[in-house]
Amino acid sequence: MLCEENVMRFGLESCAASRHNVGMKKSDLICPTCNAGYRRIELTSRPGTKGEYRCMFCDEVLEKFDGSTDVAIRLTVQPERTFEADVGSS
């Protein structure tokens, strides 16, 4: 299927839908402290709120927002937890 700018598009996505995603950026974040994985979606087409996002597990600051774009972050991979065996309980 050819869209307006002579760009070939494959799959079920229409030309209108492919133009709709132009202002959206997807990326992944990994907490440097506990290795929790997050999906980050940024909408450049609308303003967001100023602030910061902290890791849900260790409270590490992962990103600071200036409010120029709308950013959503969600947890995708929980960090691995290591539990030490209680040596005295056997």
C-alpha positions in Angstrom: 0.0 0.0 0.0 1.4 3.4 -0.9 0.8 6.3 1.5 0.9 10.0 0.7 4.7 10.5 0.7 5.3 7.5 -1.6 6.3 5.4 1.4 5.4 1.7 1.2 3.5 0.5 4.3 3.0 -3.2 5.1 0.6 -4.9 7.6 -2.8 -3.9 8.8 -2.0 -0.3 9.7 -3.7 2.2 7.5 -2.0 5.4 6.1 -4.0 7.5 8.6 -2.9 5.3 11.5 0.7 5.4 10.4 0.6 9.3 10.3 -1.0 9.3 13.7 2.1 7.6 15.4 4.5 10.2 14.0 4.5 12.1 17.3 5.0 9.0 19.5 8.4 7.6 20.6 8.8 4.2 22.2 11.9 3.2 24.2 12.9 1.0 27.2 14.4 2.0 30.5 16.4 -0.2 32.9 16.9 0.8 36.5 20.7 0.9 37.1 20.2 -0.1 40.7 17.9 -3.1 40.6 17.6 -3.9 36.9 13.8 -3.4 36.7 12.7 -2.9 33.1 10.2 -0.2 32.0 8.6 0.7 28.7 8.6 4.5 28.0 6.2 6.2 25.6 6.6 9.8 24.7 3.9 11.9 23.0 5.7 14.8 21.4 2.3 16.2 20.1 1.1 17.4 23.5 2.6 18.9 26.7 3.0 16.8 29.8 3.7 17.6 33.5 6.9 18.6 35.1 8.4 16.1 37.6 10.3 12.9 37.9 9.8 9.2 37.7 11.2 6.8 40.3 11.7 3.1 40.2 8.8 1.2 41.9 11.2 -1.1 43.7 14.3 0.8 44.8 13.1 4.5 44.5 16.0 5.4 42.1 15.3 8.4 39.9 15.0 7.1 36.4 14.0 10.3 34.6 13.2 14.0 35.2 10.5 15.6 33.0 10.5 19.2 32.0 6.8 19.1 30.8 7.5 19.8 27.2 6.2 16.4 26.1 3.8 13.9 27.7 5.6 10.8 28.9 4.2 7.5 30.2 6.3 4.8 31.8 5.1 1.3 32.8 6.8 -1.6 34.5 7.5 -4.5 32.0 10.1 -6.7 33.9 10.4 -7.0 37.6 13.9 -7.2 39.1 15.2 -10.6 40.2 15.2 -10.9 43.9 17.8 -13.1 45.6 16.8 -14.5 48.9 19.5 -15.7 51.2 18.8 -19.1 52.8 18.6 -18.8 56.6 21.6 -21.0 57.6 20.5 -21.3 61.2 17.0 -22.7 60.5 18.0 -26.2 59.4 
